[in-house]
Protein backbone atom coordinates (compact mmCIF):
# COMPACT_ATOMS: atom_id res chain seq x y z
CA UNK A 1 0.00 0.00 0.00
CA UNK A 2 1.25 3.48 -0.80
CA UNK A 3 2.50 5.75 1.94
CA UNK A 4 -0.12 8.26 3.06
CA UNK A 5 1.73 11.55 3.46
CA UNK A 6 -0.53 14.17 1.82
CA UNK A 7 -2.68 16.17 4.26
CA UNK A 8 -5.85 18.19 3.66
CA UNK A 9 -7.52 20.69 5.92
CA UNK A 10 -11.05 21.97 5.38
CA UNK A 11 -13.96 23.54 7.24
CA UNK A 12 -17.54 22.40 7.75
CA UNK A 13 -20.65 24.05 9.09
CA UNK A 14 -21.77 22.86 12.51
CA UNK A 15 -24.68 21.06 10.86
CA UNK A 16 -22.46 19.28 8.32
CA UNK A 17 -19.99 18.34 11.07
CA UNK A 18 -22.86 16.90 13.12
CA UNK A 19 -24.03 14.71 10.24
CA UNK A 20 -20.47 13.63 9.43
CA UNK A 21 -19.80 12.68 13.05
CA UNK A 22 -23.06 10.75 13.19
CA UNK A 23 -22.19 8.88 9.97
CA UNK A 24 -18.74 7.96 11.29
CA UNK A 25 -20.15 6.74 14.60
CA UNK A 26 -22.94 4.77 12.94
CA UNK A 27 -20.51 2.99 10.62
CA UNK A 28 -17.82 2.72 13.30
CA UNK A 29 -15.07 4.06 11.02
CA UNK A 30 -12.40 6.71 11.24
CA UNK A 31 -12.67 10.02 9.40
CA UNK A 32 -9.61 9.33 7.22
CA UNK A 33 -10.93 5.90 6.27
CA UNK A 34 -14.27 7.41 5.28
CA UNK A 35 -12.64 10.06 3.07
CA UNK A 36 -10.32 7.50 1.42
CA UNK A 37 -13.34 5.31 0.71
CA UNK A 38 -15.21 8.22 -0.91
CA UNK A 39 -12.21 9.08 -3.09
CA UNK A 40 -11.70 5.46 -4.10
CA UNK A 41 -15.37 5.04 -5.01
CA UNK A 42 -15.28 8.19 -7.09
CA UNK A 43 -12.49 6.69 -9.17
CA UNK A 44 -14.01 3.17 -9.16
CA UNK A 45 -11.05 1.77 -7.26
CA UNK A 46 -11.35 -1.27 -5.07
CA UNK A 47 -11.21 -0.40 -1.37
CA UNK A 48 -9.19 -2.76 0.79
CA UNK A 49 -8.40 -0.67 3.82
CA UNK A 50 -11.61 -0.25 5.76
CA UNK A 51 -10.52 -0.37 9.40
CA UNK A 52 -13.51 0.01 11.67
CA UNK A 53 -12.71 1.38 15.09
CA UNK A 54 -13.22 -0.97 17.98
CA UNK A 55 -16.44 -0.31 19.88
CA UNK A 56 -16.18 1.93 22.93
CA UNK A 57 -16.61 0.01 26.14
CA UNK A 58 -17.07 1.14 29.72
CA UNK A 59 -14.47 0.70 32.44
CA UNK A 60 -16.25 -2.24 34.06
CA UNK A 61 -16.35 -4.19 30.80
CA UNK A 62 -12.70 -3.33 30.13
CA UNK A 63 -11.71 -4.70 33.54
CA UNK A 64 -13.73 -7.87 32.94
CA UNK A 65 -12.07 -8.38 29.54
CA UNK A 66 -8.68 -7.86 31.18
CA UNK A 67 -9.46 -10.53 33.81
CA UNK A 68 -10.53 -12.92 31.06
CA UNK A 69 -7.28 -12.28 29.19
CA UNK A 70 -5.24 -12.97 32.32
CA UNK A 71 -7.17 -16.20 32.93
CA UNK A 72 -6.66 -17.31 29.32
CA UNK A 73 -2.93 -16.67 29.61
CA UNK A 74 -2.73 -18.70 32.82
CA UNK A 75 -4.68 -21.59 31.29
CA UNK A 76 -2.55 -21.49 28.13
CA UNK A 77 0.64 -21.55 30.19
CA UNK A 78 -0.57 -24.56 32.19
CA UNK A 79 -1.72 -26.41 29.09
CA UNK A 80 1.62 -25.79 27.36
CA UNK A 81 3.51 -27.14 30.40
CA UNK A 82 1.58 -30.42 30.40
CA UNK A 83 2.33 -33.40 28.23
CA UNK A 84 -0.34 -34.68 25.86
CA UNK A 85 -3.02 -36.56 27.78
CA UNK A 86 -2.24 -34.88 31.14
CA UNK A 87 -4.85 -32.13 30.87
CA UNK A 88 -6.92 -31.76 34.01
CA UNK A 89 -10.68 -31.53 33.89
CA UNK A 90 -10.49 -28.25 35.86
CA UNK A 91 -8.48 -26.59 33.09
CA UNK A 92 -10.85 -27.79 30.41
CA UNK A 93 -13.90 -26.60 32.40
CA UNK A 94 -12.23 -23.22 33.07
CA UNK A 95 -11.43 -22.81 29.40
CA UNK A 96 -15.03 -23.65 28.43
CA UNK A 97 -16.35 -21.08 30.93
CA UNK A 98 -14.02 -18.40 29.56
CA UNK A 99 -15.05 -19.15 25.99
CA UNK A 100 -18.71 -18.89 26.98
CA UNK A 101 -18.05 -15.58 28.76
CA UNK A 102 -16.23 -14.16 25.74
CA UNK A 103 -19.08 -15.22 23.44
CA UNK A 104 -21.56 -13.54 25.78
CA UNK A 105 -19.54 -10.29 25.78
CA UNK A 106 -19.27 -10.40 21.97
CA UNK A 107 -23.05 -10.74 21.71
CA UNK A 108 -23.57 -7.82 24.09
CA UNK A 109 -21.18 -5.65 22.05
CA UNK A 110 -23.03 -6.57 18.84
CA UNK A 111 -26.35 -5.69 20.50
CA UNK A 112 -25.00 -2.26 21.49
CA UNK A 113 -23.64 -1.67 17.98
CA UNK A 114 -26.94 -2.66 16.39
CA UNK A 115 -28.87 -0.39 18.78
CA UNK A 116 -26.81 2.59 17.57
N, C-alpha and C positions, 0 to 999 in steps of 0.2 A: 504494500500500500504506500502511496506517495506520502511524503512528509507534509504535514499541515502547518505552514508557517505564515500564511497570509491572513491578516486580521482586518475585520470590518467593524465600524462603529456607526450606529444609526439611532435615531430617536423615534419614539412611538407616543401616541396620545395615551392618556391614562386608560381610556376605554379599550384601545387596541392592546395595550400591555396586559390588561385584565383578561381579555379573551385569549391572548397568547399563553399567559401563565396557566389558565384553565385547561387549554389544549395540551400543554406539556404535562400537567399533573394527571389529566385523564388518561393519556397514553403512556405515562410513566417513562418519558424520555427526556434527555438533556436538550437544551436550546440548540447547541451546536449540531447535535445529531439531527434535529428537526430541520434546520436550515440546509444541512448537507443533503438530506433526503429530498427536500423541495428542489434543490438545484439539480440533483441527479435525475429526478423525474422529469424536469423540464427538458433535459437533454436526452431522455429515454435511456439513461444508463442504469445498469443493474445496481441495486443498493445491497451491499454486503456488510455494512458496519452499524446496523441498528443495535445500540447498546442500552437497553432500558435500565433505568436506575433501580436499585433495589428498593423495595417498599420501606417506608419509614415505620419503625416500630418503637413502642414505648420502652422505658427503662426496665420495667418488670419483665417484659418479653425478652429483652436483650440479655438480662441476667439469667433467665431460664435457658435460653439458647446456649449461653456460655457454660452453664452447669452441664448441659447435655453434651457439649463438645468435650469437656473435661472427662465426663464418664466414658464417652466413646474412646478417648485416648487411653484411659486406664484399661478398658476392656481389650482394646487392640494390643496393648503392650502385654497383657497377660496371655492373650491367645497366641501371640508371636513367640512367647517364652516356652509354651507347652509343645510337646511333641504330638504328632498326629495321633488322634484317638484318646488323648488325655484331657479333653475339654470337659470342664465341670458343667453340670446342669445349671448351676447358679449363673455362670457367665452367659450361657445361652439364653436363659430366662431374662437376665438383665439386658442383653442385647435386643431381644424381642420387645421388651418394654420401651427401650429407647427408640427403636424404629417406629413403634406405634405412636409415641409422643411426638416425634418429628413429623410423622404423617398428619397428626392432628393439628400441629402448628401450621404446616403448609396449607391445610384446608382452611384454617382460620384466616391466614394471610390472603388466600384467594378470595374468600368471602368479603374481606374488607376491600380488596381491589375491585371486585365486581360491584360493590355498593357505591363506590365512587364513580 
